[in-house]
């Protein structure tokens, strides 16, 4: 269970990407269910321990190399789902994470505004 004082700084985007994770007493596979600049949630049949350090590799679409979170900590566990706070990401991984979230944010804005065309195409007619 998450502590009562726990709150998120950044918006989490609902996504579905395969992940591989490992900590001291466990290794497993799962599905990332949401993602932010500082953390993610994972659904997995593997039992994990709240407070454990964990390494996470996220298999992003259209990318050959996994996004590697060198160090995270499991902040909460609820059934088959758990939350990871990112503690250490290499610079290249941070840039890829930022890029992925920027794309998701653009898609969210397009969906909310009812647009299906990219801003570049919409601005051509002006």
PADOLUM-889021 format. One line per field, with one value per atom (N, C-alpha, C): x, y, z; residue number from 1. Coordinates in nm, 3 decimals, decimal comma, always signed. Layout:
BEGIN
x	[X / ...] $
y	[Y / ...] $
z	[Z / ...] $
k	[NUM / ...] $
//
This chain:
BEGIN
x	[+0,083 / +0,000 / +0,087 / +0,047 / +0,121 / +0,098 / +0,203 / +0,184 / +0,084 / +0,015 / -0,086 / -0,027 / +0,099 / +0,161 / +0,220 / +0,213 / +0,273 / +0,190 / +0,253 / +0,184 / +0,277 / +0,218 / +0,297 / +0,318 / +0,436 / +0,470 / +0,428 / +0,441 / +0,413 / +0,297 / +0,228 / +0,117 / +0,168 / +0,093 / +0,123 / +0,033 / +0,091 / +0,017 / -0,018 / -0,146 / -0,183 / -0,125 / -0,038 / +0,030 / +0,032 / +0,075 / +0,086 / +0,209 / +0,322 / +0,447 / +0,500 / +0,560 / +0,623 / +0,743 / +0,762 / +0,878 / +0,941 / +1,069 / +1,143 / +1,198 / +1,185 / +1,232 / +1,303 / +1,389 / +1,460 / +1,506 / +1,501 / +1,548 / +1,621 / +1,660 / +1,737 / +1,668 / +1,540 / +1,480 / +1,391 / +1,389 / +1,294 / +1,340 / +1,293 / +1,308 / +1,176 / +1,129 / +1,002 / +0,977 / +0,865 / +0,817 / +0,678 / +0,640 / +0,507 / +0,471 / +0,366 / +0,318 / +0,317 / +0,386 / +0,381 / +0,241 / +0,173 / +0,036 / +0,026 / +0,124 / +0,132 / +0,274 / +0,305 / +0,443 / +0,447 / +0,544 / +0,568 / +0,718 / +0,758 / +0,901 / +0,971 / +0,897 / +0,960 / +0,920 / +0,833 / +0,793 / +0,697 / +0,654 / +0,561 / +0,486 / +0,382 / +0,311 / +0,328 / +0,337 / +0,359 / +0,258 / +0,202 / +0,115 / +0,194 / +0,199 / +0,277 / +0,225 / +0,241 / +0,205 / +0,314 / +0,429 / +0,543 / +0,525 / +0,547 / +0,536 / +0,660 / +0,638 / +0,748 / +0,730 / +0,835 / +0,832 / +0,837 / +0,742 / +0,741 / +0,869 / +0,932 / +1,057 / +1,181 / +1,165 / +1,280 / +1,336 / +1,467 / +1,531 / +1,505 / +1,490 / +1,457 / +1,519 / +1,555 / +1,599 / +1,488 / +1,454 / +1,342 / +1,388 / +1,352 / +1,375 / +1,240 / +1,212 / +1,085 / +1,106 / +1,026 / +1,037 / +0,942 / +0,997 / +0,919 / +0,894 / +0,778 / +0,749 / +0,845 / +0,876 / +0,960 / +1,101 / +1,149 / +1,285 / +1,352 / +1,474 / +1,542 / +1,600 / +1,639 / +1,699 / +1,596 / +1,592 / +1,499 / +1,538 / +1,439 / +1,461 / +1,502 / +1,624 / +1,678 / +1,672 / +1,595 / +1,591 / +1,690 / +1,807 / +1,913 / +1,874 / +1,802 / +1,764 / +1,630 / +1,541 / +1,412 / +1,380 / +1,276 / +1,230 / +1,081 / +1,038 / +0,897 / +0,829 / +0,739 / +0,674 / +0,545 / +0,476 / +0,351 / +0,324 / +0,249 / +0,207 / +0,059 / -0,021 / -0,163 / -0,197 / -0,209 / -0,238 / -0,125 / -0,159 / -0,061 / -0,002 / -0,027 / +0,024 / +0,115 / +0,219 / +0,308 / +0,359 / +0,400 / +0,450 / +0,599 / +0,670 / +0,815 / +0,848 / +0,926 / +0,981 / +1,120 / +1,147 / +1,277 / +1,377 / +1,488 / +1,593 / +1,716 / +1,748 / +1,868 / +1,844 / +1,858 / +1,848 / +1,970 / +2,034 / +2,142 / +2,084 / +2,167 / +2,124 / +2,048 / +2,101 / +2,037 / +1,898 / +1,882 / +1,751 / +1,656 / +1,703 / +1,621 / +1,570 / +1,658 / +1,618 / +1,513 / +1,530 / +1,432 / +1,298 / +1,304 / +1,182 / +1,110 / +1,184 / +1,126 / +1,060 / +1,127 / +1,074 / +0,945 / +0,944 / +0,826 / +0,708 / +0,732 / +0,623 / +0,576 / +0,667 / +0,628 / +0,531 / +0,562 / +0,475 / +0,338 / +0,337 / +0,211 / +0,130 / +0,195 / +0,127 / +0,063 / +0,136 / +0,081 / -0,042 / -0,034 / -0,147 / -0,266 / -0,241 / -0,348 / -0,417 / -0,339 / -0,396 / -0,477 / -0,425 / -0,497 / -0,629 / -0,628 / -0,750 / -0,852 / -0,806 / -0,897 / -0,954 / -0,877 / -0,926 / -1,003 / -1,005 / -1,077 / -0,999 / -0,873 / -0,790 / -0,734 / -0,727 / -0,662 / -0,543 / -0,526 / -0,412 / -0,303 / -0,181 / -0,070 / -0,076 / -0,019 / -0,020 / +0,043 / +0,145 / +0,211 / +0,111 / +0,029 / -0,068 / -0,179 / -0,219 / -0,326 / -0,281 / -0,155 / -0,105 / -0,080 / -0,077 / -0,049 / -0,158 / -0,282 / -0,392 / -0,405 / -0,328 / -0,340 / -0,274] $
y	[-0,119 / +0,000 / +0,124 / +0,227 / +0,353 / +0,430 / +0,496 / +0,578 / +0,690 / +0,739 / +0,842 / +0,972 / +1,003 / +1,128 / +1,121 / +1,008 / +0,991 / +1,062 / +1,146 / +1,212 / +1,220 / +1,230 / +1,234 / +1,378 / +1,403 / +1,536 / +1,553 / +1,448 / +1,454 / +1,365 / +1,405 / +1,327 / +1,193 / +1,089 / +0,958 / +0,935 / +0,881 / +0,854 / +0,706 / +0,673 / +0,531 / +0,473 / +0,376 / +0,311 / +0,162 / +0,087 / -0,057 / -0,106 / -0,118 / -0,164 / -0,283 / -0,380 / -0,490 / -0,441 / -0,500 / -0,466 / -0,593 / -0,580 / -0,682 / -0,610 / -0,670 / -0,605 / -0,705 / -0,653 / -0,740 / -0,666 / -0,735 / -0,684 / -0,796 / -0,771 / -0,870 / -1,006 / -1,014 / -1,147 / -1,187 / -1,111 / -1,143 / -1,092 / -1,160 / -1,119 / -1,154 / -1,067 / -1,098 / -1,015 / -1,047 / -0,974 / -0,923 / -0,817 / -0,762 / -0,664 / -0,589 / -0,486 / -0,354 / -0,255 / -0,121 / -0,068 / -0,015 / +0,032 / +0,183 / +0,253 / +0,397 / +0,443 / +0,566 / +0,613 / +0,764 / +0,811 / +0,955 / +0,978 / +1,103 / +1,135 / +1,071 / +1,047 / +0,998 / +0,857 / +0,791 / +0,658 / +0,591 / +0,471 / +0,394 / +0,296 / +0,238 / +0,126 / +0,005 / -0,111 / -0,236 / -0,340 / -0,415 / -0,528 / -0,655 / -0,744 / -0,867 / -0,974 / -1,100 / -1,212 / -1,239 / -1,179 / -1,200 / -1,120 / -1,181 / -1,113 / -1,027 / -0,901 / -0,809 / -0,754 / -0,693 / -0,642 / -0,490 / -0,428 / -0,283 / -0,238 / -0,134 / -0,082 / -0,141 / -0,243 / -0,306 / -0,217 / -0,224 / -0,162 / -0,252 / -0,189 / -0,265 / -0,198 / -0,279 / -0,231 / -0,267 / -0,173 / -0,193 / -0,166 / -0,254 / -0,232 / -0,228 / -0,116 / -0,095 / -0,113 / -0,200 / -0,225 / -0,129 / -0,016 / +0,087 / +0,049 / +0,089 / +0,056 / +0,129 / +0,066 / +0,125 / +0,161 / +0,098 / +0,122 / -0,013 / -0,026 / -0,155 / -0,178 / -0,071 / -0,084 / -0,052 / -0,133 / -0,110 / +0,018 / +0,083 / +0,198 / +0,142 / +0,171 / +0,111 / +0,207 / +0,169 / +0,241 / +0,168 / +0,230 / +0,162 / +0,133 / +0,227 / +0,207 / +0,272 / +0,194 / +0,244 / +0,179 / +0,228 / +0,164 / +0,138 / +0,025 / -0,010 / +0,065 / +0,157 / +0,246 / +0,187 / +0,106 / +0,047 / -0,083 / -0,171 / -0,298 / -0,316 / -0,344 / -0,374 / -0,492 / -0,609 / -0,729 / -0,757 / -0,760 / -0,788 / -0,661 / -0,548 / -0,422 / -0,355 / -0,286 / -0,214 / -0,087 / +0,009 / +0,136 / +0,149 / +0,202 / +0,220 / +0,368 / +0,417 / +0,553 / +0,541 / +0,619 / +0,616 / +0,696 / +0,633 / +0,700 / +0,733 / +0,646 / +0,670 / +0,623 / +0,719 / +0,692 / +0,752 / +0,679 / +0,739 / +0,854 / +0,949 / +1,065 / +1,024 / +0,926 / +0,881 / +0,825 / +0,753 / +0,698 / +0,810 / +0,910 / +1,025 / +1,098 / +1,115 / +1,183 / +1,101 / +0,971 / +0,885 / +0,886 / +0,886 / +0,893 / +1,026 / +1,137 / +1,268 / +1,270 / +1,214 / +1,210 / +1,128 / +1,013 / +0,927 / +0,998 / +1,064 / +1,133 / +1,256 / +1,323 / +1,438 / +1,393 / +1,281 / +1,226 / +1,190 / +1,128 / +1,091 / +1,216 / +1,322 / +1,445 / +1,509 / +1,509 / +1,563 / +1,483 / +1,351 / +1,266 / +1,293 / +1,314 / +1,345 / +1,475 / +1,579 / +1,707 / +1,694 / +1,619 / +1,600 / +1,528 / +1,429 / +1,354 / +1,444 / +1,521 / +1,610 / +1,721 / +1,768 / +1,877 / +1,824 / +1,692 / +1,633 / +1,636 / +1,672 / +1,677 / +1,539 / +1,508 / +1,383 / +1,409 / +1,536 / +1,571 / +1,634 / +1,623 / +1,683 / +1,834 / +1,908 / +2,054 / +2,111 / +2,045 / +2,093 / +2,098 / +1,995 / +1,991 / +2,093 / +2,114 / +2,209 / +2,352 / +2,383 / +2,519 / +2,553 / +2,457 / +2,484 / +2,567 / +2,550 / +2,621 / +2,764 / +2,807 / +2,942 / +3,045] $
z	[+0,000 / +0,000 / +0,000 / -0,072 / -0,077 / +0,053 / +0,103 / +0,222 / +0,191 / +0,294 / +0,275 / +0,222 / +0,255 / +0,212 / +0,072 / +0,007 / -0,124 / -0,230 / -0,310 / -0,421 / -0,540 / -0,659 / -0,782 / -0,824 / -0,880 / -0,930 / -1,075 / -1,155 / -1,298 / -1,335 / -1,441 / -1,495 / -1,546 / -1,519 / -1,575 / -1,695 / -1,802 / -1,924 / -1,930 / -1,954 / -1,965 / -2,095 / -2,080 / -2,193 / -2,168 / -2,266 / -2,251 / -2,326 / -2,254 / -2,312 / -2,231 / -2,297 / -2,222 / -2,142 / -2,024 / -1,940 / -1,885 / -1,855 / -1,782 / -1,659 / -1,543 / -1,421 / -1,332 / -1,246 / -1,155 / -1,031 / -0,920 / -0,792 / -0,720 / -0,597 / -0,522 / -0,514 / -0,469 / -0,457 / -0,574 / -0,685 / -0,791 / -0,927 / -1,031 / -1,170 / -1,237 / -1,326 / -1,390 / -1,514 / -1,576 / -1,693 / -1,661 / -1,729 / -1,707 / -1,816 / -1,790 / -1,882 / -1,807 / -1,863 / -1,810 / -1,837 / -1,735 / -1,754 / -1,756 / -1,702 / -1,719 / -1,693 / -1,741 / -1,741 / -1,720 / -1,640 / -1,623 / -1,624 / -1,607 / -1,602 / -1,483 / -1,375 / -1,253 / -1,212 / -1,290 / -1,247 / -1,343 / -1,302 / -1,384 / -1,296 / -1,352 / -1,290 / -1,379 / -1,317 / -1,389 / -1,340 / -1,433 / -1,402 / -1,429 / -1,329 / -1,344 / -1,250 / -1,292 / -1,205 / -1,101 / -1,119 / -1,029 / -0,901 / -0,787 / -0,659 / -0,636 / -0,595 / -0,566 / -0,425 / -0,374 / -0,237 / -0,235 / -0,167 / -0,153 / -0,084 / -0,138 / -0,082 / -0,147 / -0,232 / -0,297 / -0,407 / -0,425 / -0,541 / -0,661 / -0,777 / -0,897 / -1,019 / -1,116 / -1,247 / -1,344 / -1,435 / -1,527 / -1,669 / -1,761 / -1,904 / -1,973 / -2,039 / -2,107 / -2,256 / -2,317 / -2,461 / -2,533 / -2,580 / -2,646 / -2,792 / -2,846 / -2,986 / -3,080 / -3,190 / -3,296 / -3,249 / -3,143 / -3,096 / -3,072 / -3,121 / -3,110 / -2,971 / -2,903 / -2,770 / -2,663 / -2,557 / -2,446 / -2,371 / -2,313 / -2,226 / -2,090 / -2,047 / -1,926 / -1,808 / -1,708 / -1,581 / -1,491 / -1,469 / -1,393 / -1,249 / -1,187 / -1,048 / -1,020 / -0,963 / -0,917 / -0,784 / -0,720 / -0,597 / -0,608 / -0,558 / -0,561 / -0,447 / -0,484 / -0,387 / -0,332 / -0,409 / -0,364 / -0,440 / -0,377 / -0,438 / -0,408 / -0,511 / -0,494 / -0,584 / -0,525 / -0,603 / -0,701 / -0,831 / -0,935 / -0,997 / -0,936 / -0,989 / -0,886 / -0,936 / -0,846 / -0,913 / -0,831 / -0,880 / -0,855 / -0,953 / -0,946 / -0,956 / -0,863 / -0,873 / -0,932 / -1,038 / -1,103 / -1,021 / -0,988 / -0,910 / -0,994 / -1,089 / -1,171 / -1,314 / -1,408 / -1,552 / -1,619 / -1,708 / -1,786 / -1,870 / -1,908 / -1,985 / -2,112 / -2,186 / -2,309 / -2,280 / -2,171 / -2,134 / -2,095 / -2,024 / -1,984 / -2,110 / -2,209 / -2,333 / -2,409 / -2,413 / -2,480 / -2,406 / -2,274 / -2,193 / -2,220 / -2,218 / -2,247 / -2,384 / -2,484 / -2,620 / -2,626 / -2,563 / -2,561 / -2,497 / -2,384 / -2,315 / -2,392 / -2,460 / -2,543 / -2,653 / -2,717 / -2,821 / -2,763 / -2,645 / -2,581 / -2,545 / -2,499 / -2,465 / -2,588 / -2,699 / -2,825 / -2,866 / -2,857 / -2,893 / -2,801 / -2,672 / -2,577 / -2,615 / -2,646 / -2,686 / -2,815 / -2,910 / -3,036 / -3,012 / -2,926 / -2,895 / -2,825 / -2,728 / -2,655 / -2,742 / -2,838 / -2,923 / -3,044 / -3,061 / -3,173 / -3,302 / -3,295 / -3,416 / -3,446 / -3,572 / -3,609 / -3,699 / -3,742 / -3,827 / -3,742 / -3,788 / -3,715 / -3,725 / -3,627 / -3,631 / -3,757 / -3,812 / -3,933 / -4,049 / -4,061 / -4,170 / -4,148 / -4,023 / -3,995 / -4,021 / -4,000 / -4,018 / -4,165 / -4,252 / -4,395 / -4,459 / -4,417 / -4,479 / -4,431 / -4,332 / -4,276 / -4,362] $
k	[1 / 1 / 1 / 2 / 2 / 2 / 3 / 3 / 3 / 4 / 4 / 4 / 5 / 5 / 5 / 6 / 6 / 6 / 7 / 7 / 7 / 8 / 8 / 8 / 9 / 9 / 9 / 10 / 10 / 10 / 11 / 11 / 11 / 12 / 12 / 12 / 13 / 13 / 13 / 14 / 14 / 14 / 15 / 15 / 15 / 16 / 16 / 16 / 17 / 17 / 17 / 18 / 18 / 18 / 19 / 19 / 19 / 20 / 20 / 20 / 21 / 21 / 21 / 22 / 22 / 22 / 23 / 23 / 23 / 24 / 24 / 24 / 25 / 25 / 25 / 26 / 26 / 26 / 27 / 27 / 27 / 28 / 28 / 28 / 29 / 29 / 29 / 30 / 30 / 30 / 31 / 31 / 31 / 32 / 32 / 32 / 33 / 33 / 33 / 34 / 34 / 34 / 35 / 35 / 35 / 36 / 36 / 36 / 37 / 37 / 37 / 38 / 38 / 38 / 39 / 39 / 39 / 40 / 40 / 40 / 41 / 41 / 41 / 42 / 42 / 42 / 43 / 43 / 43 / 44 / 44 / 44 / 45 / 45 / 45 / 46 / 46 / 46 / 47 / 47 / 47 / 48 / 48 / 48 / 49 / 49 / 49 / 50 / 50 / 50 / 51 / 51 / 51 / 52 / 52 / 52 / 53 / 53 / 53 / 54 / 54 / 54 / 55 / 55 / 55 / 56 / 56 / 56 / 57 / 57 / 57 / 58 / 58 / 58 / 59 / 59 / 59 / 60 / 60 / 60 / 61 / 61 / 61 / 62 / 62 / 62 / 63 / 63 / 63 / 64 / 64 / 64 / 65 / 65 / 65 / 66 / 66 / 66 / 67 / 67 / 67 / 68 / 68 / 68 / 69 / 69 / 69 / 70 / 70 / 70 / 71 / 71 / 71 / 72 / 72 / 72 / 73 / 73 / 73 / 74 / 74 / 74 / 75 / 75 / 75 / 76 / 76 / 76 / 77 / 77 / 77 / 78 / 78 / 78 / 79 / 79 / 79 / 80 / 80 / 80 / 81 / 81 / 81 / 82 / 82 / 82 / 83 / 83 / 83 / 84 / 84 / 84 / 85 / 85 / 85 / 86 / 86 / 86 / 87 / 87 / 87 / 88 / 88 / 88 / 89 / 89 / 89 / 90 / 90 / 90 / 91 / 91 / 91 / 92 / 92 / 92 / 93 / 93 / 93 / 94 / 94 / 94 / 95 / 95 / 95 / 96 / 96 / 96 / 97 / 97 / 97 / 98 / 98 / 98 / 99 / 99 / 99 / 100 / 100 / 100 / 101 / 101 / 101 / 102 / 102 / 102 / 103 / 103 / 103 / 104 / 104 / 104 / 105 / 105 / 105 / 106 / 106 / 106 / 107 / 107 / 107 / 108 / 108 / 108 / 109 / 109 / 109 / 110 / 110 / 110 / 111 / 111 / 111 / 112 / 112 / 112 / 113 / 113 / 113 / 114 / 114 / 114 / 115 / 115 / 115 / 116 / 116 / 116 / 117 / 117 / 117 / 118 / 118 / 118 / 119 / 119 / 119 / 120 / 120 / 120 / 121 / 121 / 121 / 122 / 122 / 122 / 123 / 123 / 123 / 124 / 124 / 124 / 125 / 125 / 125 / 126 / 126 / 126] $
//
